[in-house]
Amino acid sequence: GDVLRYPRTIGGFPVSYIRDLTIGFEMNNVDQQLQRLSFDENEYWPKFPVSQSSHMITFETRNGGRLTMRTSGTEPKLKYYLEVCNLEDDREAAARDLDIMAQAIAKELVRSSENRI
Protein backbone atom coordinates (compact mmCIF):
# COMPACT_ATOMS: atom_id res chain seq x y z
CA GLY A 1 0.00 0.00 0.00
CA ASP A 2 0.90 3.65 0.01
CA VAL A 3 3.33 5.01 2.56
CA LEU A 4 2.36 8.35 4.05
CA ARG A 5 5.28 10.61 4.90
CA TYR A 6 4.46 13.43 7.26
CA PRO A 7 6.82 15.27 9.58
CA ARG A 8 7.07 13.94 13.13
CA THR A 9 8.23 17.34 14.40
CA ILE A 10 8.09 20.95 13.26
CA GLY A 11 10.89 23.06 14.68
CA GLY A 12 11.56 20.34 17.22
CA PHE A 13 7.97 20.36 18.51
CA PRO A 14 6.25 16.95 18.28
CA VAL A 15 3.40 16.76 15.76
CA SER A 16 0.33 15.52 17.63
CA TYR A 17 -2.35 15.81 14.94
CA ILE A 18 -2.50 15.58 11.14
CA ARG A 19 -5.43 16.21 8.80
CA ASP A 20 -4.82 15.83 5.07
CA LEU A 21 -7.89 16.77 3.05
CA THR A 22 -6.16 15.97 -0.23
CA ILE A 23 -6.00 12.21 0.28
CA GLY A 24 -8.40 11.81 3.22
CA PHE A 25 -6.36 11.20 6.36
CA GLU A 26 -6.83 12.43 9.94
CA MET A 27 -5.06 11.20 13.07
CA ASN A 28 -4.77 12.38 16.69
CA ASN A 29 -1.84 11.62 18.99
CA VAL A 30 0.50 11.05 16.05
CA ASP A 31 3.52 11.50 18.31
CA GLN A 32 2.38 8.53 20.39
CA GLN A 33 2.24 6.16 17.42
CA LEU A 34 5.02 3.79 16.42
CA GLN A 35 7.70 5.02 14.04
CA ARG A 36 5.99 3.42 11.05
CA LEU A 37 2.29 4.16 10.81
CA SER A 38 0.17 1.32 9.48
CA PHE A 39 -3.60 1.36 9.18
CA ASP A 40 -6.58 0.05 7.26
CA GLU A 41 -8.09 2.09 4.43
CA ASN A 42 -10.69 4.59 5.73
CA GLU A 43 -9.64 3.98 9.35
CA TYR A 44 -8.54 7.59 9.72
CA TRP A 45 -10.95 9.31 7.33
CA PRO A 46 -11.44 13.03 8.19
CA LYS A 47 -14.73 14.62 9.16
CA PHE A 48 -14.23 17.48 6.68
CA PRO A 49 -14.88 17.04 2.94
CA VAL A 50 -11.99 15.52 1.01
CA SER A 51 -10.93 16.67 -2.45
CA GLN A 52 -7.81 15.79 -4.40
CA SER A 53 -7.82 19.33 -5.75
CA SER A 54 -7.91 20.94 -2.29
CA HIS A 55 -4.23 20.33 -1.40
CA MET A 56 -4.75 21.20 2.27
CA ILE A 57 -2.87 19.72 5.23
CA THR A 58 -3.13 20.76 8.89
CA PHE A 59 -0.63 19.87 11.60
CA GLU A 60 -0.93 20.52 15.33
CA THR A 61 2.03 20.37 17.69
CA ARG A 62 2.31 19.63 21.40
CA ASN A 63 3.38 23.23 22.13
CA GLY A 64 -0.04 24.56 21.03
CA GLY A 65 0.95 25.22 17.41
CA ARG A 66 -1.29 24.80 14.40
CA LEU A 67 -0.06 24.95 10.81
CA THR A 68 -2.32 24.71 7.78
CA MET A 69 -0.68 24.54 4.37
CA ARG A 70 -2.56 24.75 1.08
CA THR A 71 -2.02 25.59 -2.53
CA SER A 72 -3.50 28.74 -3.99
CA GLY A 73 -6.53 28.19 -6.18
CA THR A 74 -5.59 30.99 -8.56
CA GLU A 75 -1.80 31.31 -8.46
CA PRO A 76 1.15 28.90 -8.52
CA LYS A 77 2.07 29.34 -4.87
CA LEU A 78 1.86 27.68 -1.48
CA LYS A 79 0.07 29.45 1.35
CA TYR A 80 0.37 28.67 5.01
CA TYR A 81 -1.35 29.78 8.19
CA LEU A 82 0.49 29.41 11.47
CA GLU A 83 -0.66 30.07 15.01
CA VAL A 84 0.62 29.21 18.46
CA CYS A 85 -1.48 29.29 21.60
CA ASN A 86 0.81 28.91 24.60
CA LEU A 87 -0.82 26.56 27.08
CA GLU A 88 0.37 28.67 30.04
CA ASP A 89 -0.58 32.10 28.58
CA ASP A 90 3.09 33.02 28.20
CA ARG A 91 3.11 35.50 25.29
CA GLU A 92 6.90 35.60 25.04
CA ALA A 93 7.10 31.80 24.82
CA ALA A 94 4.31 31.77 22.22
CA ALA A 95 6.14 34.40 20.13
CA ARG A 96 9.39 32.43 20.41
CA ASP A 97 7.67 29.17 19.40
CA LEU A 98 5.94 30.93 16.51
CA ASP A 99 9.29 32.19 15.22
CA ILE A 100 10.89 28.74 15.56
CA MET A 101 8.01 27.10 13.71
CA ALA A 102 7.96 29.74 10.94
CA GLN A 103 11.66 29.16 10.30
CA ALA A 104 11.12 25.39 10.37
CA ILE A 105 8.43 25.63 7.68
CA ALA A 106 10.99 27.08 5.28
CA LYS A 107 13.87 24.79 6.33
CA GLU A 108 12.15 21.48 7.09
CA LEU A 109 8.91 21.35 5.12
CA VAL A 110 9.28 23.58 2.07
CA ARG A 111 13.08 23.22 2.02
CA SER A 112 13.38 26.64 0.46
CA SER A 113 17.20 26.58 0.06
CA GLU A 114 17.24 23.10 -1.42
CA ASN A 115 14.37 23.93 -3.79
CA ARG A 116 15.74 27.42 -4.55
CA ILE A 117 12.62 29.28 -3.53
Contact map, one row per residue, 1 for C-alpha under 8 A:
111000000000000000000000000000000000000000000000000000000000000000000000000000000000000000000000000000000000000000000
111100000000000000000000000000000000000000000000000000000000000000000000000000000000000000000000000000000000000000000
111110000000000000000000000000000000000000000000000000000000000000000000000000000000000000000000000000000000000000000
011111000000000000000000000000000000100000000000000000000000000000000000000000000000000000000000000000000000000000000
001111100000000000000000000000000000000000000000000000000000000000000000000000000000000000000000000000000000000000000
000111110000000000000000000000000000000000000000000000000000000000000000000000000000000000000000000000000000000000000
000011111100001000000000000000000000000000000000000000000000000000000000000000000000000000000000000000000000100000000
000001111100011000000000000001100000000000000000000000000000000000000000000000000000000000000000000000000000000000000
000000111111111000000000000000000000000000000000000000000000100000000000000000000000000000000000000000000000000000000
000000111111111000000000000000000000000000000000000000000000100000000000000000000000000000000000000010011001000000000
000000001111100000000000000000000000000000000000000000000000000000000000000000000000000000000000000110111001000000000
000000001111110000000000000000000000000000000000000000000000000000000000000000000000000000000000000000000000000000000
000000001111111000000000000000000000000000000000000000000000111000000000000000000000000000000000000000000000000000000
000000011101111100000000000000100000000000000000000000000000111000000000000000000000000000000000000000000000000000000
000000111100111111000000000001100000000000000000000000000011110000000000000000000000000000000000000000000000000000000
000000000000011111000000000111110000000000000000000000000011110000000000000000000000000000000000000000000000000000000
000000000000001111100000011111000000000000000000000000000111100000000000000000000000000000000000000000000000000000000
000000000000001111110000111101000000000000000000000000001111000000000000000000000000000000000000000000000000000000000
000000000000000011111001111000000000000000000100000000001110000000000000000000000000000000000000000000000000000000000
000000000000000001111111110000000000000000000100000000111100000000000000000000000000000000000000000000000000000000000
000000000000000000111111100000000000000000000101111101111000000000000000000000000000000000000000000000000000000000000
000000000000000000011111000000000000000000000000011111111000000000000000000000000000000000000000000000000000000000000
000000000000000000011111100000000000000000000000011100000000000000000000000000000000000000000000000000000000000000000
000000000000000000111111110000000000000001011100011000000000000000000000000000000000000000000000000000000000000000000
000000000000000001111011111000000000000001011100000000000000000000000000000000000000000000000000000000000000000000000
000000000000000011110001111100000000000000011100000000000000000000000000000000000000000000000000000000000000000000000
000000000000000011100000111111000000000000010000000000000000000000000000000000000000000000000000000000000000000000000
000000000000000111000000011111000000000000000000000000000000000000000000000000000000000000000000000000000000000000000
000000000000000110000000001111111000000000000000000000000000000000000000000000000000000000000000000000000000000000000
000000010000001111000000001111111000000000000000000000000000000000000000000000000000000000000000000000000000000000000
000000010000011100000000000011111000000000000000000000000000000000000000000000000000000000000000000000000000000000000
000000000000000100000000000011111100000000000000000000000000000000000000000000000000000000000000000000000000000000000
000000000000000000000000000011111111100000000000000000000000000000000000000000000000000000000000000000000000000000000
000000000000000000000000000000011111100000000000000000000000000000000000000000000000000000000000000000000000000000000
000000000000000000000000000000001111100000000000000000000000000000000000000000000000000000000000000000000000000000000
000000000000000000000000000000001111110000000000000000000000000000000000000000000000000000000000000000000000000000000
000100000000000000000000000000001111111000000000000000000000000000000000000000000000000000000000000000000000000000000
000000000000000000000000000000000001111100000000000000000000000000000000000000000000000000000000000000000000000000000
000000000000000000000000000000000000111110110000000000000000000000000000000000000000000000000000000000000000000000000
000000000000000000000000000000000000011111100000000000000000000000000000000000000000000000000000000000000000000000000
000000000000000000000000000000000000001111110000000000000000000000000000000000000000000000000000000000000000000000000
000000000000000000000001100000000000000111111000000000000000000000000000000000000000000000000000000000000000000000000
000000000000000000000000000000000000001111111000000000000000000000000000000000000000000000000000000000000000000000000
000000000000000000000001111000000000001011111100000000000000000000000000000000000000000000000000000000000000000000000
000000000000000000000001110000000000000001111110000000000000000000000000000000000000000000000000000000000000000000000
000000000000000000111001110000000000000000011111110000000000000000000000000000000000000000000000000000000000000000000
000000000000000000000000000000000000000000001111100000000000000000000000000000000000000000000000000000000000000000000
000000000000000000001000000000000000000000000111110000000000000000000000000000000000000000000000000000000000000000000
000000000000000000001000000000000000000000000111111000000000000000000000000000000000000000000000000000000000000000000
000000000000000000001111000000000000000000000101111101000000000000000000000000000000000000000000000000000000000000000
000000000000000000001111000000000000000000000000111111100000000000000000000000000000000000000000000000000000000000000
000000000000000000001110000000000000000000000000011111100000000000000000000000000000000000000000000000000000000000000
000000000000000000000100000000000000000000000000001111100000000000000000000000000000000000000000000000000000000000000
000000000000000000001100000000000000000000000000011111110000000000000110000000000000000000000000000000000000000000000
000000000000000000011100000000000000000000000000001111111000000000001110000000000000000000000000000000000000000000000
000000000000000000011100000000000000000000000000000001111100000000011110000000000000000000000000000000000000000000000
000000000000000001111100000000000000000000000000000000111110000000011100000000000000000000000000000000000000000000000
000000000000000011110000000000000000000000000000000000011111000001111000000000000000000000000000000000000000000000000
000000000000001111100000000000000000000000000000000000001111100001110000000000000000000000000000000000000000000000000
000000000000001111000000000000000000000000000000000000000111110111100000000000000000000000000000000000000000000000000
000000001100111110000000000000000000000000000000000000000011111111000000000000000000000000000000000000000000000000000
000000000000111100000000000000000000000000000000000000000001111110000000000000000000000000000000000000000000000000000
000000000000110000000000000000000000000000000000000000000000111110000000000000000001111000000000100000000000000000000
000000000000000000000000000000000000000000000000000000000001111111000000000000000001111000000000000000000000000000000
000000000000000000000000000000000000000000000000000000000001111111100000000000000111100000000000010000000000000000000
000000000000000000000000000000000000000000000000000000000111100111110000000000001111000000000000000000000000000000000
000000000000000000000000000000000000000000000000000000000111000011111000000000011110000000000000000000000000000000000
000000000000000000000000000000000000000000000000000000011110000001111100000000011100000000000000000000000000000000000
000000000000000000000000000000000000000000000000000000111100000000111110000001111000000000000000000000000000000000000
000000000000000000000000000000000000000000000000000001111000000000011111000001110000000000000000000000000000000000000
000000000000000000000000000000000000000000000000000001110000000000001111100111100000000000000000000000000000000000000
000000000000000000000000000000000000000000000000000000000000000000000111111111100000000000000000000000000000000000000
000000000000000000000000000000000000000000000000000000000000000000000011111000000000000000000000000000000000000000000
000000000000000000000000000000000000000000000000000000000000000000000001111100000000000000000000000000000000000000000
000000000000000000000000000000000000000000000000000000000000000000000001111110000000000000000000000000000000000000000
000000000000000000000000000000000000000000000000000000000000000000000011011111000000000000000000000000000000000000000
000000000000000000000000000000000000000000000000000000000000000000000011001111100000000000000000000000000000000000000
000000000000000000000000000000000000000000000000000000000000000000001111000111110000000000000000000000000000000000000
000000000000000000000000000000000000000000000000000000000000000000001111000011111000000000000000000000000000000000000
000000000000000000000000000000000000000000000000000000000000000000111100000001111100000000000000000000000000000000000
000000000000000000000000000000000000000000000000000000000000000001111000000000111110000000000000000000000000000000000
000000000000000000000000000000000000000000000000000000000000000011110000000000011111000000000000010001000000000000000
000000000000000000000000000000000000000000000000000000000000000011100000000000001111100000000000010000000000000000000
000000000000000000000000000000000000000000000000000000000000001111000000000000000111110000000110110000000000000000000
000000000000000000000000000000000000000000000000000000000000001110000000000000000011111010000100000000000000000000000
000000000000000000000000000000000000000000000000000000000000001100000000000000000001111111101100000000000000000000000
000000000000000000000000000000000000000000000000000000000000001100000000000000000000111111000000000000000000000000000
000000000000000000000000000000000000000000000000000000000000000000000000000000000000011111000000000000000000000000000
000000000000000000000000000000000000000000000000000000000000000000000000000000000000111111100000000000000000000000000
000000000000000000000000000000000000000000000000000000000000000000000000000000000000011111111100000000000000000000000
000000000000000000000000000000000000000000000000000000000000000000000000000000000000010011111110000000000000000000000
000000000000000000000000000000000000000000000000000000000000000000000000000000000000000001111111000000000000000000000
000000000000000000000000000000000000000000000000000000000000000000000000000000000000010001111111100000000000000000000
000000000000000000000000000000000000000000000000000000000000000000000000000000000001110001111111110000000000000000000
000000000000000000000000000000000000000000000000000000000000000000000000000000000001000000111111111000000000000000000
000000000000000000000000000000000000000000000000000000000000000000000000000000000000000000011111111100000000000000000
000000000000000000000000000000000000000000000000000000000000001000000000000000000001000000001111111110000000000000000
000000000000000000000000000000000000000000000000000000000000000010000000000000000111000000000111111111000000000000000
000000000000000000000000000000000000000000000000000000000000000000000000000000000000000000000011111111100000000000000
000000000010000000000000000000000000000000000000000000000000000000000000000000000000000000000001111111110000000000000
000000000110000000000000000000000000000000000000000000000000000000000000000000000000000000000000111111111000000000000
000000000000000000000000000000000000000000000000000000000000000000000000000000000100000000000000011111111100000000000
000000000010000000000000000000000000000000000000000000000000000000000000000000000000000000000000001111111110000000000
000000000110000000000000000000000000000000000000000000000000000000000000000000000000000000000000000111111111100000000
000000000110000000000000000000000000000000000000000000000000000000000000000000000000000000000000000011111111111000000
000000000000000000000000000000000000000000000000000000000000000000000000000000000000000000000000000001111111111100000
000000000000000000000000000000000000000000000000000000000000000000000000000000000000000000000000000000111111111110000
000000000110000000000000000000000000000000000000000000000000000000000000000000000000000000000000000000011111111000000
000000100000000000000000000000000000000000000000000000000000000000000000000000000000000000000000000000011111111000000
000000000000000000000000000000000000000000000000000000000000000000000000000000000000000000000000000000001111111100100
000000000000000000000000000000000000000000000000000000000000000000000000000000000000000000000000000000001111111111100
000000000000000000000000000000000000000000000000000000000000000000000000000000000000000000000000000000000110011111111
000000000000000000000000000000000000000000000000000000000000000000000000000000000000000000000000000000000010001111111
000000000000000000000000000000000000000000000000000000000000000000000000000000000000000000000000000000000000001111110
000000000000000000000000000000000000000000000000000000000000000000000000000000000000000000000000000000000000011111111
000000000000000000000000000000000000000000000000000000000000000000000000000000000000000000000000000000000000000111111
000000000000000000000000000000000000000000000000000000000000000000000000000000000000000000000000000000000000000110111
